[in-house]
Amino acid sequence: MAHPSVDKFGKLIVTSLRDRAIDFFDLLAKSHWKTPGLQRLQSDLRTFTPAQLAIVRRCIMQSIDHGMHDFLFALVEAHECGQSVEIVVNGENVVPLSDGLHGEQFTDDGWIARFGKHPELPDESP
């Protein structure tokens, strides 16, 4: 079981970054947004078939997950190199509390599975 401070940080990352970004795309694909800067993009997305939108959604999810992994790995590297970059939760630096912060999001009992609204998708097409 992960340390409570590590899980608190993970829940924040998954719900505030990953889930919100995926939710944004889902609403974008439904032409929900009224802001002028998004109208052209929403119009372009309306030309996609449902299968094409599903592929784009999987690309978005993979990109977010990859970015999260690289960010978390950079935190681990910064800690190991003594760069004075820390994520402090409940007064504790979360990096040394985990045996691999960059892997916490994955696995069947990782952050995405436990805290996320959008489960990881298999690699195959829908």
N, C-alpha and C positions, 0 to 999 in steps of 0.2 A: 504494500500500500504506500502510495506517495505521501510525502510530508504535507501537512495541511496548508502551509504557506505556499508550497509549490503548486498544489491544487487550486488555491485561491487565485494565484497568478494565471494558471492555465485556463481557469474558467473565464477570467477577464479577457484573455487573448481570444479564446474560441467564441465567446458570445459577442464581444464588442468589435472584434476585427473580422473573424471568419464568417460568422452568421450574418452580421450586418452587410458585409460585402456581397454575399450570396443573395440575401434578401433584396439588396439594391438591384442586382442583375435580374432577378425574377420579376420585379416590378418594372424594370426597364423593358424587358421582353414583352410585357403586357401593356406597354405604352401608358403607364401610370403617371409618369412625371410630367409636370406642366412647364417646367423651366425651359426657356427658349434654347439654351445651350444643349439640351438633350433631344430636341424635336427631330433633328436630322438622323441621329443615331437610332432613335425609336422607329422612325420611318424605315430606315434601312433594315432593322431587325424584323419588321413586319413582312419583308420579302422572303424570309427564311421559312422553310417547312418546319413542322414540329421536330422531325428527326435532326435537322440542321441545328435548331435551337438547343436540342439536347446535347449535341456535340459541343457547341459553344459553352454551354453551362458546365460540362465536364472539364473543358479547358480552363474555364474560370476557376473552378474548384481546385484543380491541380495546380494552377498558378498561385493561388492563395496559399495552399498547403506548402508548396515549395518555398514561397517567400517566408512563411512562418518558420519553416525548418531552418532556412539560412539565417534568419534573424536570431533565432535561439542558439544556433551553432556559433554565431558571431559573439553572443554573450558569453558562451562557454570559453571561446578562445580569448576574449578580452580578460576574463577572470584568470585563466591560466597564464596569460602573459603579463599579469599585473597592471593592466591598463586603467584601473580604477573606474571601471564601468560596472555598476551594480544595479540589480533590481531588488529592492528591499520591500518585503511584505511582512507585516507584523514585526518589524524590527530585525528581520533576518534576510540576508542575501540568499536568494533562492537558488542560485547556480550551484554552490557546493552542497546543497541539500538534495540534489538530484544526481543520479549516476549517469546522466545524459539528458540534459534539459531539452535538447533538440529532438529526442526520441519520445518525449512524453506525450505528444499529440497523437501518435500512432498506436497501433495494436487494438485488440478487442476491448481492452479496459483503459485505453488512453483518454486524453482530454476530449478529443472529438467524439468518441463513443459515449463518454459520460456526461459531457456538458453541452454538446452541440445539437442544434435543431436539424442539421443536414448531415446525415451519415456519409462516411466516405463511400465513394462509388467504385465498383469493380472496374477493371481496365477494359473490359469488353464493351461493345456498343449496346445501347438499350434495345 
